[in-house]
Amino acid sequence: MTDRPTAIPASTQVLIIGGGPGGYVAGIRASQLGLDVTVVDPEPLGGTCLNVGCIPSKALIHAADEFAAATARAVDAGGSPQLGISVTGVGLDLAATMTWKDDIVSRLNAGVAGLLTRAGATIVPGRARLSDGKTAEIVTVDGRTATMAADHVVIATGSVPIELPHIPFGPTEFGAVISSTEALALQEVPRRLVVVGGGYIGLELGQAYAKLGSRVTVVEAEERVLSIYDKRLTMPLTRSLKALGVELLTGSKAAGLAPDGLVIDTGVGGQEDRAASDSRRRTLVADQVLVTVGRRARTDGWGLANIGLRMNGRFVAIDARGHTSMKDVWAIGDVTGEPMLAHRAMKQGEVVAEAIAGLPTAFDQRAIPAIVFTDPEIVSVGLGPDQAAAELAALGTAVVEGRFNVAANGRSMTLRPDQGGSPVDAGFVRVLARADNHLVVGIQAVGRGVAELAAAFGLAIEMGARLEDIADTVHAHPTVGEGLAEASAAALGRAVHG
């Protein structure tokens, strides 16, 4: 790309508002199908995921893992280190780590721009505000304005972090209240970090900073962290967090700010008098308070009020093809609701592009992997055990479950030589299937390296695999993926290594 200002087309066949995972994929696919495409976004291409979410957080997590491993070896240097490796002089320059992270993001930004350009799409750095379903007012980042007509509009505006009114983002007397965006740009490791919200974002970042040296406390209103998953699946992570020194305050909520930190109420629920409520309050001293209570759809700034789309609660309502309530207006990604995942948005982008081009297509949500990139990692595809039991009971059958503890997996042992504890601490792979015909309906895993199994899990459910299909497929040895075959065999009552 050159420094010359991008020409703003007077018209386009497909106007895509937002260049995140959904928007840029929709742009590339629509261009491949011969459509004239314009993508408008004021931010670097790639959206939240690439710029301030998925990619930079994984870079920070990797750096934290490397630092923690090196620190552990340095501590062992005076004795007999478990791996036979010892190091001295371990240090951390977080600013340099962030520079490395930013370089990765910049290269991927350029890569996305290159893909769109090569496909033939026009990229306009700026904001688009719809006047109606066919017209948008464009304001570029360098201040130019124009009106653009479009045959089709794709809304891909994404989401933003939810801000709690009583603890707003910004500087405080003790430090700052920050979102995940600021947490991925810190130049120094906070001595005391309080994380509000025990979902995957809070735990990923909280654990990373704990490994980098922060004293971390997680405040969660539910009775346990990651409550969207069953307790058995999250137990290894809970034990890992506690072993790392992370304090988990469940059944608690943020009540406000104090001069030295965050005030919390440890007695969530129930209608009790104010005196009782005050007696349950305590202050968590902090240098930074990281709020990760979720994200909300970005429904402001692009002209929603001017076109009056039907909403599904706080989200833009769509059908299976991504079509909204207005003719030739489409929506994809976080602005359309949960799960707010980049890979969901990407697939929706492909579907919408194909639908606009007149191809027969639809979006099927049965096999969307969800991954928690903590240590250990958690991955889930399809139905969990409780949901599977309920849905299959309604169909007149039951759930058959197979589970394989990765403590018995050779490759897992080499990845986690310090696992110790009970077999469940190392994690497991679990397969859920119909008892009547062995059709696989859900697969979950927890353990080191299991995130890379998401593709196999998703493929099994998407292709309608049965337990026999997986168990009879030769899995390479030694790999963590062997656990999938072992769990399937266990469900059939013929486990060899379980």
C-alpha positions as CSV (number, residue, x, y, z in Angstrom):
1,M,0.0,0.0,0.0
2,T,1.2,3.5,-0.7
3,D,0.9,6.8,1.2
4,R,-1.5,8.1,-1.4
5,P,-5.1,8.6,0.0
6,T,-7.4,5.8,-1.0
7,A,-10.0,6.9,-3.6
8,I,-13.5,6.5,-2.2
9,P,-15.8,4.8,-4.7
10,A,-19.1,6.5,-5.4
11,S,-20.8,3.1,-5.5
12,T,-20.0,-0.5,-4.8
13,Q,-21.8,-3.8,-5.1
14,V,-20.9,-4.9,-1.5
15,L,-20.1,-2.4,1.2
16,I,-18.6,-4.1,4.3
17,I,-18.5,-2.1,7.5
18,G,-15.7,-3.5,9.6
19,G,-12.5,-5.2,8.6
20,G,-12.3,-7.8,11.4
21,P,-12.3,-11.6,11.0
22,G,-15.8,-11.7,9.6
23,G,-15.5,-8.5,7.5
24,Y,-12.2,-9.2,5.7
25,V,-13.1,-12.9,5.0
26,A,-16.4,-11.7,3.6
27,G,-14.5,-9.2,1.4
28,I,-12.1,-11.8,0.1
29,R,-14.7,-14.4,-0.6
30,A,-17.1,-11.9,-2.3
31,S,-14.2,-10.6,-4.5
32,Q,-13.4,-14.2,-5.4
33,L,-16.9,-14.6,-6.6
34,G,-16.6,-11.6,-8.9
35,L,-18.3,-9.0,-6.8
36,D,-17.1,-5.4,-6.5
37,V,-16.2,-5.0,-2.8
38,T,-15.4,-2.1,-0.5
39,V,-14.3,-2.6,3.1
40,V,-14.4,0.4,5.4
41,D,-12.8,0.4,8.9
42,P,-11.0,3.2,10.8
43,E,-8.8,0.7,12.7
44,P,-6.0,-1.6,11.4
45,L,-7.5,-4.6,9.6
46,G,-8.1,-7.8,11.6
47,G,-10.4,-6.4,14.2
48,T,-10.4,-7.1,17.9
49,C,-9.0,-10.6,17.4
50,L,-5.9,-9.7,15.5
51,N,-5.2,-6.3,17.1
52,V,-6.2,-6.5,20.8
53,G,-7.5,-10.0,21.4
54,C,-6.7,-13.5,20.1
55,I,-3.3,-12.9,18.6
56,P,-1.6,-10.5,21.0
57,S,-3.0,-12.4,24.0
58,K,-1.6,-15.7,22.8
59,A,1.8,-14.0,22.2
60,L,1.7,-12.8,25.8
61,I,0.6,-16.2,27.1
62,H,3.5,-17.8,25.2
63,A,6.0,-15.3,26.6
64,A,4.6,-15.9,30.1
65,D,5.0,-19.7,29.7
66,E,8.6,-19.3,28.5
67,F,9.4,-17.0,31.4
68,A,7.8,-19.2,34.0
69,A,9.7,-22.3,32.7
70,A,13.0,-20.4,32.7
71,T,12.4,-19.1,36.2
72,A,11.6,-22.6,37.4
73,R,14.8,-23.9,36.0
74,A,16.7,-21.0,37.6
75,V,15.2,-21.9,40.9
76,D,16.2,-25.5,40.4
77,A,19.7,-24.6,39.4
78,G,21.1,-25.0,42.9
79,G,19.7,-28.5,43.2
80,S,18.7,-31.2,40.7
81,P,16.4,-29.9,38.1
82,Q,13.8,-32.3,36.8
83,L,14.6,-32.0,33.2
84,G,18.4,-31.8,33.8
85,I,18.4,-28.2,32.6
86,S,19.4,-25.3,34.8
87,V,19.7,-21.6,33.9
88,T,20.9,-18.5,35.7
89,G,20.3,-14.8,35.2
90,V,16.6,-14.9,34.2
91,G,15.1,-11.5,33.6
92,L,12.0,-9.9,32.0
93,D,11.7,-6.8,29.9
94,L,7.9,-6.5,29.4
95,A,8.3,-3.6,27.1
96,A,10.4,-5.7,24.7
97,T,7.9,-8.5,25.0
98,M,5.2,-6.0,23.9
99,T,7.3,-4.8,21.0
100,W,7.7,-8.4,19.8
101,K,3.9,-8.9,20.2
102,D,3.2,-5.7,18.2
103,D,5.5,-6.8,15.4
104,I,3.5,-10.0,15.0
105,V,0.3,-8.0,14.9
106,S,1.7,-5.5,12.3
107,R,2.8,-8.3,10.0
108,L,-0.6,-9.9,10.2
109,N,-2.3,-6.5,9.6
110,A,-0.2,-6.2,6.4
111,G,-1.1,-9.8,5.5
112,V,-4.8,-9.2,5.7
113,A,-4.5,-6.0,3.7
114,G,-2.5,-7.8,1.1
115,L,-5.1,-10.6,0.8
116,L,-7.9,-8.2,0.3
117,T,-6.0,-6.1,-2.3
118,R,-4.9,-9.2,-4.3
119,A,-8.6,-10.4,-4.3
120,G,-9.6,-7.1,-5.8
121,A,-11.3,-5.4,-2.9
122,T,-11.0,-1.7,-2.1
123,I,-10.0,-0.8,1.4
124,V,-11.1,2.6,2.8
125,P,-9.6,3.5,6.2
126,G,-12.5,5.4,7.8
127,R,-16.0,5.2,9.2
128,A,-19.2,4.4,7.4
129,R,-22.6,5.5,8.7
130,L,-25.7,4.2,7.0
131,S,-28.3,6.8,5.9
132,D,-30.5,4.0,4.7
133,G,-30.1,0.4,3.5
134,K,-28.4,1.5,0.3
135,T,-26.4,4.6,1.2
136,A,-23.5,5.3,3.6
137,E,-21.7,8.5,4.6
138,I,-18.0,7.9,4.7
139,V,-15.5,9.8,6.8
140,T,-11.9,8.8,6.2
141,V,-9.2,8.8,8.9
142,D,-7.6,11.7,7.1
143,G,-10.8,13.8,7.2
144,R,-12.3,13.4,3.7
145,T,-16.0,12.8,3.4
146,A,-18.1,11.1,0.7
147,T,-21.4,9.4,0.0
148,M,-21.3,5.8,-1.2
149,A,-24.1,3.8,-2.7
150,A,-24.2,0.0,-2.2
151,D,-26.2,-2.8,-3.6
152,H,-25.6,-4.9,-0.5
153,V,-24.4,-3.8,3.0
154,V,-22.6,-6.2,5.4
155,I,-22.5,-5.1,9.0
156,A,-19.3,-6.5,10.6
157,T,-18.7,-4.0,13.4
158,G,-17.7,-6.5,16.1
159,S,-17.8,-5.8,19.8
160,V,-16.3,-3.8,22.6
161,P,-15.5,-4.6,26.3
162,I,-18.3,-4.2,28.7
163,E,-17.6,-1.3,31.2
164,L,-19.1,-1.5,34.7
165,P,-20.7,1.8,35.6
166,H,-19.4,1.7,39.2
167,I,-15.8,0.9,38.2
168,P,-15.3,2.8,34.9
169,F,-12.2,2.3,32.8
170,G,-9.5,4.9,33.4
171,P,-6.8,6.1,35.8
172,T,-7.4,5.9,39.6
173,E,-5.6,6.8,42.8
174,F,-4.0,3.4,42.9
175,G,-3.3,2.9,39.2
176,A,-6.0,2.2,36.7
177,V,-9.1,0.2,35.8
178,I,-8.3,-1.4,32.4
179,S,-9.9,-3.7,29.8
180,S,-8.2,-6.5,28.0
181,T,-7.0,-4.0,25.4
182,E,-4.9,-2.1,27.9
183,A,-3.8,-5.3,29.6
184,L,-2.2,-6.3,26.3
185,A,-0.1,-3.1,26.2
186,L,1.3,-2.8,29.7
187,Q,4.9,-1.8,29.9
188,E,5.5,-3.1,33.4
189,V,4.2,-6.2,35.2
190,P,1.8,-5.0,37.9
191,R,2.7,-6.1,41.4
192,R,-0.9,-6.7,42.3
193,L,-3.5,-7.4,39.7
194,V,-7.2,-7.9,40.4
195,V,-9.2,-9.5,37.6
196,V,-13.0,-8.9,37.7
197,G,-14.6,-11.8,35.8
198,G,-13.7,-15.5,35.8
199,G,-14.4,-16.2,32.2
200,Y,-11.8,-17.2,29.6
201,I,-10.4,-13.7,28.9
202,G,-9.9,-13.0,32.6
203,L,-8.3,-16.3,33.3
204,E,-6.0,-16.3,30.3
205,L,-4.6,-12.9,31.1
206,G,-4.7,-13.3,34.8
207,Q,-2.7,-16.6,34.6
208,A,-0.2,-15.0,32.2
209,Y,0.5,-12.1,34.5
210,A,0.7,-14.5,37.5
211,K,3.5,-16.3,35.6
212,L,5.2,-13.0,34.9
213,G,5.3,-12.2,38.6
214,S,2.0,-10.5,39.5
215,R,0.1,-11.3,42.6
216,V,-3.3,-12.1,41.0
217,T,-6.8,-12.2,42.5
218,V,-9.8,-13.2,40.4
219,V,-13.3,-12.0,41.5
220,E,-16.2,-14.0,40.1
221,A,-19.9,-13.6,40.9
222,E,-20.7,-17.3,40.1
223,E,-19.8,-20.1,42.5
224,R,-16.9,-21.1,40.3
225,V,-14.9,-19.8,37.4
226,L,-15.7,-20.8,33.8
227,S,-19.2,-21.8,34.9
228,I,-20.3,-22.3,31.3
229,Y,-18.3,-25.6,31.4
230,D,-19.0,-28.5,33.7
231,K,-17.0,-28.7,36.9
232,R,-15.0,-31.9,36.0
233,L,-13.7,-30.1,32.9
234,T,-12.5,-27.0,34.8
235,M,-11.2,-28.7,37.9
236,P,-7.6,-29.2,36.5
237,L,-7.4,-25.5,35.6
238,T,-8.7,-24.4,39.0
239,R,-6.0,-26.5,40.7
240,S,-3.4,-25.1,38.4
241,L,-4.4,-21.6,39.2
242,K,-4.3,-22.1,42.9
243,A,-0.9,-23.9,42.6
244,L,0.4,-20.8,40.8
245,G,-0.8,-18.6,43.7
246,V,-3.8,-17.1,42.0
247,E,-6.5,-16.3,44.5
248,L,-10.0,-17.2,43.3
249,L,-12.8,-15.3,45.1
250,T,-16.0,-16.9,43.7
251,G,-19.4,-15.9,44.9
252,S,-18.1,-12.3,45.0
253,K,-18.7,-9.2,43.0
254,A,-17.1,-5.8,42.5
255,A,-18.8,-3.1,44.5
256,G,-16.8,0.0,43.8
257,L,-13.4,1.6,44.1
258,A,-11.3,2.6,47.1
259,P,-8.2,4.8,47.2
260,D,-6.0,1.7,47.2
261,G,-7.9,-0.8,45.2
262,L,-11.2,-2.6,44.5
263,V,-14.1,-3.0,47.0
264,I,-15.8,-6.3,46.7
265,D,-18.9,-7.9,48.2
266,T,-18.2,-11.5,49.2
267,G,-21.9,-12.3,49.8
268,V,-23.5,-12.3,46.4
269,G,-27.2,-13.0,46.1
270,G,-30.2,-12.6,48.4
271,Q,-31.9,-9.5,49.7
272,E,-30.3,-8.5,53.0
273,D,-30.0,-5.4,55.0
274,R,-27.3,-2.8,54.3
275,A,-25.4,-3.5,57.5
276,A,-25.1,-7.2,56.6
277,S,-23.9,-6.2,53.2
278,D,-21.3,-3.8,54.6
279,S,-20.0,-6.5,56.9
280,R,-19.2,-8.7,53.9
281,R,-17.2,-6.1,52.1
282,R,-13.5,-6.0,51.8
283,T,-10.9,-4.1,49.8
284,L,-8.5,-5.8,47.5
285,V,-5.3,-3.7,47.2
286,A,-4.3,-3.4,43.6
287,D,-2.0,-1.6,41.1
288,Q,-4.3,-2.5,38.2
289,V,-7.9,-3.7,38.1
290,L,-8.7,-5.7,34.9
291,V,-12.4,-5.9,34.1
292,T,-13.3,-8.8,31.9
293,V,-17.0,-9.3,32.4
294,G,-17.8,-9.8,28.7
295,R,-18.2,-7.9,25.5
296,R,-21.1,-6.1,24.0
297,A,-22.1,-5.7,20.3
298,R,-20.9,-2.5,18.7
299,T,-24.3,-1.2,17.6
300,D,-23.5,2.5,17.8
301,G,-21.7,4.7,15.2
302,W,-22.8,3.0,12.0
303,G,-26.4,4.2,11.6
304,L,-28.5,1.4,13.2
305,A,-31.2,4.0,14.2
306,N,-31.5,5.1,10.5
307,I,-32.4,1.6,9.2
308,G,-34.3,0.1,12.1
309,L,-33.2,-3.5,11.9
310,R,-35.0,-6.2,13.9
311,M,-32.9,-7.0,17.0
312,N,-32.4,-10.2,19.0
313,G,-32.0,-8.6,22.4
314,R,-28.8,-6.5,22.2
315,F,-27.7,-8.1,18.9
316,V,-28.7,-7.7,15.2
317,A,-31.1,-10.5,14.3
318,I,-30.1,-12.7,11.3
319,D,-31.2,-15.8,9.6
320,A,-29.1,-18.8,8.7
321,R,-27.7,-17.0,5.7
322,G,-26.7,-13.8,7.7
323,H,-29.7,-11.8,6.3
324,T,-31.1,-9.1,8.5
325,S,-34.7,-7.9,8.5
326,M,-33.9,-5.4,5.7
327,K,-33.5,-6.5,2.1
328,D,-29.9,-6.6,1.0
329,V,-28.5,-5.8,4.5
330,W,-26.5,-8.6,6.1
331,A,-24.7,-9.0,9.4
332,I,-21.9,-11.2,10.7
333,G,-19.7,-11.8,13.8
334,D,-20.0,-10.4,17.3
335,V,-22.7,-7.9,16.4
336,T,-25.0,-10.9,15.8
337,G,-24.5,-12.5,19.2
338,E,-22.8,-15.4,20.9
339,P,-20.5,-17.2,20.6
340,M,-18.3,-14.2,20.0
341,L,-15.5,-16.1,18.4
342,A,-13.3,-15.1,15.4
343,H,-13.7,-18.4,13.6
344,R,-17.5,-18.1,13.8
345,A,-17.3,-14.7,12.3
346,M,-15.0,-16.0,9.5
347,K,-17.4,-18.8,8.5
348,Q,-20.3,-16.4,8.6
349,G,-18.4,-14.0,6.3
350,E,-18.0,-16.8,3.8
351,V,-21.7,-17.7,4.0
352,V,-22.8,-14.1,3.5
353,A,-20.5,-13.6,0.5
354,E,-21.9,-16.7,-1.1
355,A,-25.5,-15.8,-0.3
356,I,-25.0,-12.4,-1.9
357,A,-23.5,-14.1,-5.0
358,G,-26.7,-16.2,-5.2
359,L,-25.1,-19.5,-4.1
360,P,-27.0,-22.0,-1.9
361,T,-25.5,-21.8,1.5
362,A,-26.3,-21.5,5.2
363,F,-24.5,-21.4,8.5
364,D,-24.6,-24.4,10.8
365,Q,-23.5,-23.8,14.4
366,R,-23.3,-27.5,15.6
367,A,-19.5,-27.7,15.5
368,I,-18.0,-24.4,16.7
369,P,-14.9,-25.1,18.8
370,A,-14.5,-23.1,22.0
371,I,-11.0,-22.9,23.5
372,V,-9.6,-21.5,26.7
373,F,-5.9,-20.9,26.2
374,T,-4.9,-21.3,29.9
375,D,-2.5,-23.8,31.4
376,P,-3.9,-26.4,31.1
377,E,-5.9,-25.6,28.0
378,I,-9.6,-26.4,27.6
379,V,-11.4,-27.2,24.3
380,S,-15.0,-28.0,23.8
381,V,-17.0,-28.8,20.6
382,G,-20.6,-29.8,20.5
383,L,-22.7,-30.6,23.5
384,G,-21.5,-30.8,27.1
385,P,-22.6,-33.6,29.3
386,D,-25.6,-32.0,30.9
387,Q,-26.9,-30.6,27.7
388,A,-26.3,-33.9,25.9
389,A,-28.2,-35.8,28.6
390,A,-31.2,-33.5,28.4
391,E,-31.4,-33.3,24.6
392,L,-30.9,-37.1,24.1
393,A,-33.4,-37.9,26.8
394,A,-36.0,-35.9,24.8
395,L,-35.1,-38.1,21.8
396,G,-35.6,-41.3,23.8
397,T,-32.0,-42.3,24.2
398,A,-29.2,-41.7,26.7
399,V,-25.6,-40.5,26.6
400,V,-22.6,-42.9,26.5
401,E,-19.4,-41.3,27.7
402,G,-15.8,-42.3,27.2
403,R,-12.9,-40.6,29.0
404,F,-9.1,-41.0,28.8
405,N,-6.8,-39.4,31.3
406,V,-3.9,-37.8,29.5
407,A,-1.6,-38.7,32.5
408,A,-1.4,-42.1,30.7
409,N,-0.4,-40.5,27.4
410,G,3.3,-40.6,26.6
411,R,3.4,-37.4,24.6
412,S,1.5,-35.5,27.3
413,M,4.1,-36.7,29.9
414,T,6.9,-35.3,27.8
415,L,5.1,-31.9,27.6
416,R,4.3,-31.7,31.3
417,P,7.1,-33.4,33.3
418,D,6.1,-31.5,36.4
419,Q,2.4,-32.6,36.4
420,G,2.4,-34.5,39.7
421,G,-0.8,-35.0,41.7
422,S,-3.7,-37.1,40.6
423,P,-4.3,-38.2,37.0
424,V,-7.1,-35.7,36.6
425,D,-4.6,-32.8,37.3
426,A,-3.0,-33.6,33.9
427,G,-6.3,-33.5,32.2
428,F,-8.4,-35.8,30.0
429,V,-10.2,-36.2,26.7
430,R,-13.9,-36.9,26.8
431,V,-16.3,-38.1,24.1
432,L,-20.1,-38.0,24.4
433,A,-22.3,-40.0,22.1
434,R,-25.8,-41.4,21.6
435,A,-26.3,-44.7,23.3
436,D,-28.5,-46.1,20.6
437,N,-26.3,-45.5,17.5
438,H,-23.0,-44.2,18.9
439,L,-23.3,-40.9,17.0
440,V,-20.8,-38.4,18.6
441,V,-22.5,-35.3,19.9
442,G,-19.8,-33.6,22.0
443,I,-16.1,-33.8,22.6
444,Q,-14.1,-32.0,25.3
445,A,-10.5,-32.0,26.6
446,V,-8.4,-30.3,29.2
447,G,-4.6,-30.6,29.3
448,R,-1.4,-29.2,27.9
449,G,-1.5,-29.0,24.1
450,V,-5.1,-30.0,23.7
451,A,-6.1,-26.8,21.9
452,E,-4.6,-28.2,18.7
453,L,-7.2,-31.1,18.9
454,A,-10.0,-28.7,18.2
455,A,-9.9,-29.3,14.4
456,A,-10.2,-33.1,14.9
457,F,-13.0,-32.7,17.4
458,G,-14.9,-30.3,15.0
459,L,-14.4,-32.5,12.0
460,A,-15.7,-35.6,13.9
461,I,-19.0,-33.9,14.7
462,E,-19.3,-32.1,11.4
463,M,-18.9,-35.4,9.5
464,G,-21.3,-37.3,11.7
465,A,-18.7,-39.6,13.1
466,R,-19.7,-42.5,15.3
467,L,-17.5,-43.9,18.2
468,E,-16.4,-46.8,16.0
469,D,-15.2,-44.3,13.3
470,I,-12.9,-42.6,15.7
471,A,-11.7,-45.6,17.6
472,D,-10.9,-47.5,14.4
473,T,-8.9,-44.6,12.9
474,V,-5.2,-45.2,13.3
475,H,-3.9,-42.3,15.4
476,A,-0.2,-41.5,15.3
477,H,2.0,-42.4,18.3
478,P,3.2,-40.6,20.4
479,T,0.7,-37.7,20.1
480,V,-1.7,-36.0,22.4
481,G,-4.4,-36.8,19.7
482,E,-4.3,-40.5,20.7
483,G,-6.5,-39.5,23.6
484,L,-9.4,-39.0,21.2
485,A,-9.2,-42.6,20.0
486,E,-8.7,-43.9,23.5
487,A,-11.7,-42.0,24.8
488,S,-13.9,-43.3,22.0
489,A,-12.7,-46.9,22.6
490,A,-13.5,-46.4,26.3
491,A,-17.0,-45.4,25.4
492,L,-17.3,-48.7,23.5
493,G,-16.0,-50.7,26.5
494,R,-12.8,-51.7,24.7
495,A,-10.2,-49.3,26.0
496,V,-6.6,-50.6,25.7
497,H,-4.6,-48.0,27.6
498,G,-7.3,-46.4,29.8
